[in-house]
Amino acid sequence: MEILLARLKIDLGIINSTIYDARLLSLLEVAKKEIEKEGATLDLEDISDSELVIDYARYLWQSRREPMTEPRSLRWRINNRIFGGNGNA
């Protein structure tokens, strides 16, 4: 999860700071659980799955202050992961 945290921080432009690490790790866990709750089986060693979790966590971070709807591209990727026959249960 530390690698995902580092990549998420890069995406968010958080450099040389650990002040948000606990919160960001929590968002990564929430993102993973939310995607899995919808029916996807994730393998965080797979680059596509890890990027999906990072993107969902980024959406959660960005929407915490400015309520926003889930981006269509993110919804499409989650649906594709669930229904695409890509290792789901």
C-alpha positions in Angstrom: 0.0 0.0 0.0 3.0 2.3 0.5 3.7 2.3 -3.3 0.1 3.3 -4.0 0.4 6.0 -1.4 3.5 7.4 -3.0 1.8 7.4 -6.5 -1.4 9.0 -5.1 0.7 11.8 -3.5 2.4 12.4 -6.8 -1.0 12.6 -8.5 -2.2 15.1 -5.9 1.0 17.2 -6.0 1.8 16.4 -2.4 5.6 16.6 -2.2 7.9 16.2 0.8 5.1 15.9 3.3 3.8 13.1 5.4 1.1 15.1 7.2 -1.7 13.6 5.0 -0.3 10.0 4.8 -2.8 8.5 7.3 -5.8 10.1 5.6 -4.6 9.1 2.1 -3.9 5.5 3.2 -7.4 5.4 4.6 -8.8 6.7 1.3 -6.9 4.0 -0.6 -8.5 1.4 1.7 -11.9 2.8 1.3 -11.5 3.0 -2.5 -10.4 -0.6 -2.7 -13.3 -1.8 -0.5 -15.9 0.3 -2.4 -14.8 -1.2 -5.7 -14.7 -4.7 -4.3 -18.2 -4.2 -2.7 -19.5 -3.6 -6.2 -18.3 -7.0 -7.3 -14.7 -6.6 -8.6 -11.8 -8.8 -7.4 -8.8 -6.6 -7.3 -5.1 -7.6 -7.5 -3.1 -4.6 -6.4 0.0 -6.1 -8.1 -1.8 -5.5 -11.4 -1.0 -2.0 -12.7 -4.6 -1.5 -14.0 -6.1 -2.5 -10.7 -3.7 -0.3 -8.7 -4.3 2.7 -11.0 -8.1 2.2 -10.6 -7.8 2.3 -6.8 -5.5 5.3 -6.9 -7.9 7.2 -9.2 -10.9 6.4 -7.0 -9.0 7.5 -3.9 -8.0 10.7 -5.8 -11.7 11.3 -6.6 -12.6 10.8 -2.9 -9.9 13.3 -1.8 -11.0 15.9 -4.3 -14.7 15.5 -3.5 -14.3 15.9 0.2 -14.5 19.7 0.0 -16.2 20.2 -3.3 -19.1 17.8 -3.7 -18.8 16.3 -7.2 -20.3 13.4 -9.0 -18.2 10.4 -9.8 -16.4 11.0 -13.2 -18.0 9.0 -16.0 -14.6 7.7 -17.0 -14.0 6.3 -13.5 -17.5 4.7 -13.5 -16.8 3.2 -16.9 -13.5 1.7 -15.7 -15.1 0.2 -12.6 -17.9 -1.3 -14.6 -15.5 -2.6 -17.1 -13.5 -4.2 -14.3 -16.6 -5.8 -12.9 -18.2 -7.0 -16.1 -15.3 -7.2 -18.4 -14.4 -10.8 -17.3 -11.1 -9.6 -16.1 -10.6 -12.0 -13.2 -13.8 -11.1 -11.3 -15.5 -13.6 -9.0 
